[in-house]
């Protein structure tokens, strides 16, 4: 029986090629979109699951400030020892510091003459592998971070330095670390390369006693600088959080002299498995995604799959008028309802099966394009992916039932006597159901169009908005002590002599760096301290970035003239309560700490976005740059033109100071763009899914119009004989669909506007949705629909009415 059903179904589908092609194309697009989104979501949900006991590892974050976005992915140095002493529930704690760039040269091997510049290096504590149990390729975890003479590499880094040799052969080999007087470090451990599904990446880990003494052991609660991780059983989270609150009350607040209720200093636990989707703090180690996007794309993927099934249902029920005689004859010859249902479900199964096969091939072929679109490096390997292997059979079954169930029952319900007498009319109920599905299709499509346009509008707003400074043509050199304090003036002179350079500046912070240091500030007359962003800059800083002073003056160009002078932004003046007379005010930095200083305000700069547009502008204090010995930035504003030649000139000057160290640089506008990778991926995915949705909806409308025009062939002929024009007949054919599309518009617009308003609330600085966005989306939807109806109806409109009336 099954074999017979399959043979008959195959013949019918071959005979009705247009019907089969429309269904297969629609289902293929729907399934392909669903599979791509599923793979994307699978990747997003897999972050930080690759090491042992990852569900027991938490990162401790710091919140200090009046705004909801004044939170840091880092924690103060004293916290680690206090946790070990006061919270016995914590099994292990470790801290990381990402600070220096490293100059690395292999001491032996095929690459021993090459010098590498690495920026994915972390200072780590010996207990690192007690928290992060990364898979080991070779070597000893116990030895790895036991002293400054050892180093930890990933397998990728080991191959880069020593060539294509086994990890076991790398153990014991040496790397020369440093530029002028390199220090040899022995490779003690090689771990498997960290997957991309990690909230942080590194190429090497080192333990440095000097750095440990200077930073890790500092008793400074106002300095959130270290990435602090703890490991404890899952059921202890509330207990550990409670004891963290006690640590804040016992140690942090007294040190900050903030015992009053005005204080907003907290330490919070964040599961590492949640960081990628739920953590968007200052000093994140890499841009994260958003959990809401997972929900959004999940629902969109389901809707697109459902759209394809709706197409099938619509086309099957519309085609019912052409299959009534077939059903009547089958029933007269003895076929029962169950046999007819199985026959129609078999047809649906064949269409779904072929479509799913095509989808698997299409998704596999689209791997590179999809990765380019999402910014990922996914290797689909569909036939090795357990998720795909499990979901594919389920998808075939569900789609067969979803798309074939209603048409099968609907077609098998026809009464044979009425069919054979041609007294059967396709009931109003079927039209109502089909019309509801058409409304659903176009409402979903229009919603996606509006959402895509709003996301594009917000990204354009971010790119075009004035952040308060000029970010174009700004090259940022990451200076890790290569150009030292004594060399600054000479370096500035040599670089500035180039006709390609407008201005340049040294500073310890730059906009969009997301790595600002924090200090506490208060007026001498007040004890309550305010946590504020802080960095140092020289006298050329305001000119190089073209910041605008609202009051006061810039730093003096005379070296050392403005030591212990500061320029603050308007938000800092407001926070300190000195907006009326800020100039000449003294503010205390880190009161009670060893680096306490009394600083004079000499200028107020207009507020500018030094963070993401998602965050409100925060207080900022810029102190005059003195003898800074740690990492800083060299900002160079270039003339418009040949950037490549300008960079080559800078590299030539750089090599005259540091011949062994490659110049590590980036352009500020590119760094700015990286802050919105999630939004750009969202726009790209939404655009693709919207196009799929549009094509599916148009395919459905194309098929429905085709069958409707066929059923009304005689009516069209009669109307033409009585003098109806082509325009009148076209309006007649499109009237019912136009009404359905207008209903879809009334449904889609409020939903899309509500959803996008909620999304825009995530940005402190946002565009409006705009009436033109709605009008453009509605106009596009109507235009595509009317164009489809016209193209499909054109043949019937031009047909000879005499021939139409002769057809039976």
N, C-alpha and C positions, 0 to 999 in steps of 0.2 A: 504493500500500500504506500509506504513512504517513498519507495522508488518511483511509483507512478505519480505521486504528488510532485516530486522533484522534476520529472520529465515534463509534466504539464506546465508547471510553473516556469520552467526554463523556456518552453515554447512561447508562452504568453508574454514573458518579459522580452524575448527576442522580437516578437511581433510588434510590441508597443515600445519601440526604441526611444522615442522622445520621453515617454513616461519613465522608463528605466534609467535613461541618462540623467534626467533631472533629479531623480531620487538618489542615484549613486553619487552624483557630484555634490548634492546637498549634504548627504550623510558623510561623505569623505571629508568635506570641509569641517563639519561639526565634530566628528570624531578626532580629526587632526588637531583642531583647536583645543579640544578637551585633553588630549594626551600631552600636548606641549605644556599646557598650563599645569597639568598634574605633575609632570617632570620638574617644572620650575618650582612648584610648591614643595615637592619631595626634597629638592635640594635645599630650599630655604629652611625647612624644618629639621634638617640633619646637622645644623651647625653645632660644633663642640660636643658631638656624641662619639668621637673617634677614640678617646682615651678611656682607660679603666675608671670606673666609679665617677664618671663625669656628673652624674645626677647629685653627687654629694659635695660638689665644689661650688663655692660662691665667691663672688668679688665684692669687696666692701667699697662703697661709694660715699662721697661727702656732699652734703648740701649745706651751703653757707651763704645766705643772702636773703633779700626780701622778695625776690621773684621766684616763680616756680621753675625757671630754667637755670637757676644759680646752683647747679649740681655738677659734680665732677666725677669722672670715672676713677679718680685717684684718691688716696687717703694720706694723712700726715705720717711722718716717720715714727713718732712714738707709739703708734697704734699696734704695730706688730709685737713688740716686746710685752705690751700691756695685755694683749690677747693671750699670749703664752702664759703669763703669770696669773691672770684673773678669770679666764674662761676655760675651765678644764674640759668642757664638752667638745672643744675644738681639738681634733686629732692632729692637725698639721696646719701650719701657716707659712706662706712664702710671699716675698715681695720682689717686684721687678722695677727696673728703671730703664727707660729708653732715653738716652741722652746724647751720647757721642756718635758721630760717624767714625768708622774705623778705616784706616789705610792698611790693607792686607796684601802680603806677598808670600807665596809659598816658598819655603826654604829649599825645596827639592821638587823633582818631578818635571813634567813636560811644560808646566806653566811657571816655572820658577823665575823667569825674567819678566813676568807680567805683574803690574800693580793694580789692585782692585780697590774701589771705594765702596764701602758697605754702609748702608743706613738701617739695616734690619738686624741690629745687634742689641742685646739686652744684658744689663748687669743683673745677675740673679744671686739668690742666697743658696747655700748648700742644701737646704730643705726643699728645693724646687720640685724634685722628682717624687717627694712624698705627697705632694698635692697633684701634680700633673704626671700621671704614669704613662708617658708617651712610649710607643713601641720602639724597642731598641734594635738597631741594625748591627752594632758591634760596640764593644767597649764596656766600661764599668760606670754605673750611675753613682756609686759611692765615691769613686775617684774624681768624677767629672768636675765638680765645683768645690773640691776640697782645698784648692789653693790657686794663687794667681798664675801659676805656671801652666795651667791646663785650660783647655777650651772645648766646647761642645759644638759640633756641626750637624747639620741635616745632611741627608744623602745627596741632595741636589747641590749643596754648597761644597761637599767633599769632591764631587765629580768636577765641579767648576775649577777647583784649585789643583786637584791632583790627577785629573783625567779619568778615563774609564777603567778604574780598578775597583776591587771589591771593598766594602766598608771595613772588613777585617784588615786589609792591607793599609788602610788610611790610619788606623790606630797607631800612635807613636810618632807619626810624622809631625813636622813643625811648621807653624805659620809665623811670619814676622809681622808683628802688630805695631803700627806707629809709622811716622814719616821720617823724621830726622835721625832718631836713635831707636830703631825698632827693637822690640822685645820679643824673643822667641817664646811661643806657647805651644805646648804639646797637645795634640788631639787625643783626648782621653775617652770620648764617647761620640758615636755617630747614631743619631736617631732617624727614624723614617721621616721623610719630608712631610711637613705639616700640610694636611689637605687644605684646599681653598675654603672648605666649610669650617672655618675657625675665626673667632673674633679677633685674633692677633696672629701675626706671622713673625718668624725670626729665622735668620740663617745661622746665627751662632749665639751661644750663651757664654758669658765670662763671669768670673768672680774677681772683684778688685778690692782688696782691703782698704786702700786709700779712699776710694769712693764710698765704701761701706762706712768708714769712720766719719767722713765728711757729711754724708747725706742720710744714710740709713739709720745712724745712731743719733741724729739731731733731735733734741727735745723741743720741737717746734710744732705746736698743734695748728697753727695758722697756715702751714705750708703743705698743701695737698699735692704731693709730688710723686708718690710711689703707688704702683698698681699692687694692691694687697689682696691675696686670695687665701681662703680658709677652706678646710675640709672637715666635715662632721656628718654624722648620720642624719638622714632627711627629717626624721621626727623631732629633731632638736632645734629646728629653725626659730621657733618662737622664743625658746629659752636663750639662744645665742643673741637674738635681736634685743631681748630685754636686757641682757648683760652688756651689750654694746651701748645701750641708752645709759646704763649706770656708769660706764667708763666715761661717756661724754660729761655727765654731771659731776663726776669725781675728779677728772683730770683736765678735760678740754676746756670747759667753761671757766674754771678758776684761772687757767693759764691765759685765757683770752680776756679775763676780767669782765665776763658777761654773765653774771649771776642773775640778772633781772629777766623778766618775761619777754623783753625785747629781743632776746637772743633767738636766732633761727639756725642753729648749728646742729646737724644730725649726721649720724653714720648709718647707712642702710645696707642690707644684704641683697645681692642680686645673683640668682642662679646663673652659672655660666651658660647653660643651655638656653637661657632667655635673652642673653645679651644682644644677639644679632637682630632680633625682632622687637625687643622692648626697651633697649637702652639707647638713648640719644643725648648723651651728656657731653660736657666739655671734656677735652682730652681723651676722647675715644681713640683707640689705636687704629681704627679704620672706619670708614663710613658704614653704618648699619642700615638695615632695611626696617620695614614697619609691619607689625602684625596685622594692622588693618588692611594692608595691601594683600596679605594672604587671604583674608576673608573676601575681599573684593574680587580678586582673580578667581578664587574658588567658586564663588557664585556665578561669575561671568562664564567660567568654563562649563558649569552645569547648564546655565541658560542657553549657551550656544549649542550644546548637545541636544537640549530639549527643542531648540529651534529647528534643528535638522529633523527630529522626530515629528514635529508639528508639520513640517513640509510634507513628510510622507503621508500623514493622516489627511491633510488638506487635499493633496493630489489624489489619494485613493478614494476619498468620499466624492470629490468632484468628478472623478472618472466613473463613479457608480452608474451614472446615466448611460454610459457606453457599455456597461457589463450586465445590465439587467436581463437581457435576453439570454446571455450565457448562464446566469443563475437560474432563470426559469426553466431552461432546457435541462440543466443538471438535476433540478429537483423533480421534474416530471419523470426523468429516467431513473429515479430512485435514490439520489444523493440526499443524505440527511444533513441537518444543520451542522453537526459535529464534523462531518467529512468536508463540508464547504469551509468551515472555520480552519481546519487543518490545512486545506489547500491554500487559503489566503495567507495563513501564518507561514507556510512554506515559501511562498513568494516573498514575503517580508524577510524571512531568514536569508534567502539567497541574496537579496539586495543588501542586507546588513552585512553579511559575511564578506561579500565582494568589497563593499565600502570600507570595512575595517582592514582588510588586506591592503587596499590602496592607501589607507591612512597610515599604516605602519611603514610602508615604503616612502610615502611623502614626508613623514616626520623624520625618518632616517636621513633622507636626502637634504632635509632642511636644517640639519644639525649646525652647520657652520653659520648659516644666516640667522638662526635662532640665537646662537651664542653672541653674534655681533649685535643683535637687537637687545639682548638682556645684559650684556657686559659680563657674561659668565663663560666658563670653559667646561660645559657639560659634555660628556661623552655618552650619548643616548644608549648605545648597545642594547637596543630594545629586547633582543632575544636572550640577553643575559641579565636583564633587570627583573628581579623577583616581583616588583610591583606591577610591571607591564605584563609579565607572564600570568599573574593572578587576575589582573583587571580585564585583560582582553576577552577571555571566555565569558566573564560576567557581563562585560559590555555588550557582547553579541546577544546574549540571552535577554538582557534588560531592554536593549534597543528593539529587538524583535517583538517582544511583548508590548513595549511602549508604543511603537509605531504601527504594529500590525494588529493589536488586539481590537481596538475600536472599529477599524475598517472591516476586519473579518466578521465581527458580530453584526455590523451594520449591513454589509452586503448579503450575508447569509439569512438575514431576516426578511428578505423580499418574498411576497406571496406569489407562487408561480402562476396562478390563474390570472392575476392582474397583470403580471409581466407579459404573458403570452397574448393577452387581449390588448396590450399597450394602454392599459388603464392605470398603470402605476405612475404616481408622481412622487418625485423625491421630496420628502416631507420638510416642513418648516423647521422641525427640530434639528435635522442634519444641517440645514443652512445656518441656523443659529449657532450650532456648535462650531462649524467651520469658520463662520464670521468671527467668533470669539478667538479662535486660534490665529486668524489673520491680524486681529487687533493686538494680540500678545506679541506676534512677530515684530510688527512695526513699532510697538511701544518699546520693546527691548532694544531694537536697533536705534531708535531715536534717542533713547536714554544713553546708550553708549556713545553716540555721536556728540551729544551735549557734554558728557563727561570728558571725552577726549579733547574737545575744544577748550573747556575750562582749564584742564591741566596744561595744555599748550599756552593758554593765555597767562596763567600764573608763572610758568617758566619764562615766558617772554617778559613779563613784568619784572621778574627778578633780574634778568639779564640787562634790561633797559633802565631800571631804576638807578637813581644816583645814590650810591652807598655813603656818600659824604667824602669821597676821595676818588682819584682817577686811577683805575686799576689796569688800564691798557698800557702796553709797552713797558711793563715793570718786570725786570728780571731779578729773581731772588737767588743770591748765592748763599748756600748753607755753610757758614764759616764756623768751624769747630776748633778755633784757636790757631788755624793756619796763618791768618793775618793777625798778628799779635798787636797789643796796645801800642807798642813803640813804632809799629809799622803803619798804623792807620793813616796818618797824615800823608806819608809818602805814597801809599797805595791810592788814596783818594786823588792826589795830584796827578799821578800817572794815568789813572782811568779817566779822570775828568778832562784831560788834555785831548782825548779823542773827540772828533767831530760828531761821532755817533752817540755820545753820551750827553744828556741834558743835565742830570744831577745824580748824586748818590748819597747814601746814608748808611751808617752802622746803627743797629738797634738790637735789643734782645727779644723783641716781639714785633710781629707784623699782623695786619688784618688777615683773617681767614686761616691763621695758623692753627687755631683750636688747641694751642698748647700754652696758654697764658699762665704765668705765675700769679699767685694770689698773696696779698699782704693785708694785714689789718690796719685800719686807719681810724683815727678819732681826733677831735679838737682837744687842745690842752685843757679846756674847761669841762670836758665830758669824759666819763670813764667807759661808756659803752662803745665797743669797737665795731667797725663795719668791715666785713670782708669785701675787698675790691680787687679787680684785675690791675696788675701792675707790670710795667717793664721799663727799661731804660732806652734812651735814644739820644742821638747827637743833634747838633744844631741844624743839620741839613734835612732832618726827618720830615718836618712839616712841609718843606718845599718839595721834596721828592715825591711825597704822596698827594701834595696839593690840598692839604687840610685847610680849613678856614678857621681863623681865630675870631671869636666873638668878643673877647676882651683881652687886654694885656698884650704881651709880646712873646716872641719866640725865644729860644735859647740863644745866648750870645755865641758868636763865632770865635770869640777869644777863648782859647783852650783853658778850661778850669774855672772860667769866670762864674759859671752858674752851678757849681757843686752844691748839692742839697737844695736845689730849686726844682719845682715840678710844674708841669702843665696838666690840667685836668679837663675832662669833658664836662659838658653841661649836666649830665646825669650825676656825676660825682659831686658837683657843687650842690645839686638839689639834695642828694642823700646826706651830705654833711651839713646842710642847712645854711649855706653861705652864698646863695644865689645873688643876693643884693650887693654884697661887698666881698667878692672872693679874692681879689688881688691883695697881696701882702699877708694873707691869712697863713698862720702856721698850722700844720697838721702833723700828727705823730704817727710814724710808721712802726708797727710791731711793738707797741708799748709793753715794757717789761721784759722783752726778749733781748738777747745779746746783740742783735743788729738794730736795736731801737734807734730811730733818727727823727729829728725835727726838721721838717721840710717846708719851704715857703712857696706858696702858689704865685707864679708870675704870669700865668696866662690860662685862658679857658678856650678850648677848641670846641667847635660845634660838634654835636653828637654825630657819630658815623657808625656804620654797621661793621664792627670788627669780628662779628660772629655770623652765623646763618640768619637768613631772613625769618626763620622760624622763631628766633629768640628776640625778646625785647632788648634794646640797647641797655647795657649795664654800665655801672660806674667804672671809670678807667683813670688811672694815675700814671703819667709818663714822667719818669725822673731823668734828670740829666745824666748821660752816660759817662761813667768814670772808668776806672781800670777793671773792666769786666774780663774774667779769665775763663768763663765757661762758654757754652755755645751761643752764638749770636747770628744775626742775618745781615747781609750786605744787599741793600736794595738799590738797584741801578735803573734809572729811567732812561730808556733809549729813544733815539730819534726814529720817527717812522721811516720805513724803508726795508733794506735788506737785513733782516734779523740774523740770518746765518753768519754773515760777515761780521756783524757787531759782536756776536757770541765768540767767534774765532779770535777777534782782537782781545776780548776780555780774557780768554783762555791763555793767550800769549803773555799778557801781563801777569796772570795768576801763576803761570809756570816759572816766571822769574823769581817769585817768592817761594813757591812750593813745587819744585820740579818733580817730586815723587808722589804728589797727591793730585788726583784728578779733580777738576772743579765740579762740585755737585750743585746743580742749579735747577730752577724751574721758573715758569712764568706765572705771575699772580693770577691772571685771568683763567689759566688752566687749573690752578689750585682752587679757584672760586667755583669752577664748573664741577669739580670732584665732590664738592659738598652736597650736590644735588643729584648724585648718581641714582639714588632710589627713585626720585621723581622723573628723571629722564628715562629710566627703565620702565616706569609706570606708563609714561606717555607712549613709548614705543610699543609696549605690549597692548595697551588699550587701542592704539591705532590699528594694530594688526587684527585684534579681535573684532574691532568695529568693522573693518573691511570684510572679514569673514561673515559677520552678522549681516552686513548689507547684501553680500552676494547671495547668502542663503535666502534672505527675504525676497530678493529680486527673482531668484530661481523659482520660489514658490508662487510669486505673483505671475511670473511668466507662464508657469504651468496652468494655474487657475484661469488666467485669461484665455489661454489656448483652448481649454476644454469648454469654457463658457461660450466663447465665440463659435465653437463647433456646434454646440447644442442649439445656438440661436441663429444658425445659418439661414433657415427659411424665414425667420422673423426679419433678419437683416435684408434679405432679398425682397420681401414684401414692402418694407419701408422704403427701399430704394425705388421700387416700381412706383410707389405713390409720391415720390419726389423728395424724400428725405436727403439732406446733404451729408457729406462725409463727416463734417463737424458735429452735426446733430446725432448721427449714429455713434460716433466716438464718445460723445458726452453720455449717451445712453448706456454704452458698455462700461464706461468708467465711473458712472454715478455711484453705484453701490460700493465699489472699492474706495472711492474718494471719501464716502461717508465713514467707512471703517478706519481709514487713515486719520481722518479728523478726530475720531474717538481715541485712536492711539495717541495722537498729539495731546489731547486733554489728559490722558492718563500719564504719559511719559514726562511731560514738562515739570509738573509739581514734584515727581519722584526725583528727577535729575537735579533740580534746583535744591531740594532739601539735602540730597546726598553731597553735592558739591559745596554747599554752604558749610556742612559739617567738616568736610575735608579742608576747606580754606581756613577754618578756625584753628588749624594746627600752625598756621603762620601768623606771627605777630604783625607782619607787613604783607598785605595781600591786595590783589586786584578784586574787582567786582565781577560777577558773572556776566553782566552786560546784556541788554536787550538784543543787541545785534547777534550775539552768540545763539540765542534762542531762535531768532528769525532765520539766521543762516542755516541752522540745523533743520528747522522745520521746512524751509525752502528746499534744501538739498533732498530731504526725504520725499517731499511731494514731487519734486522734479524727477527723481529717479523712478518713483512709482508711475507717474503719468507717462514718462518716456517708455517704460517697459510695456505698459498697457498699449500705447500707440504702436510700438514696433510689432507686438504680437498680433494686434488687431488689423494692421495695415493690409494684410493679405485678404482678409474677409471684407474690408471696406472697399477694396478695389475689384473684388470678384464680380463677374457678370451675374446680375440678379436672375436672369433666365436659367442659367445653369444651377444656381442655388435653389431655385424653386423645383427643379427637376430631381434633385437629390432626395433620397428616402432615408 
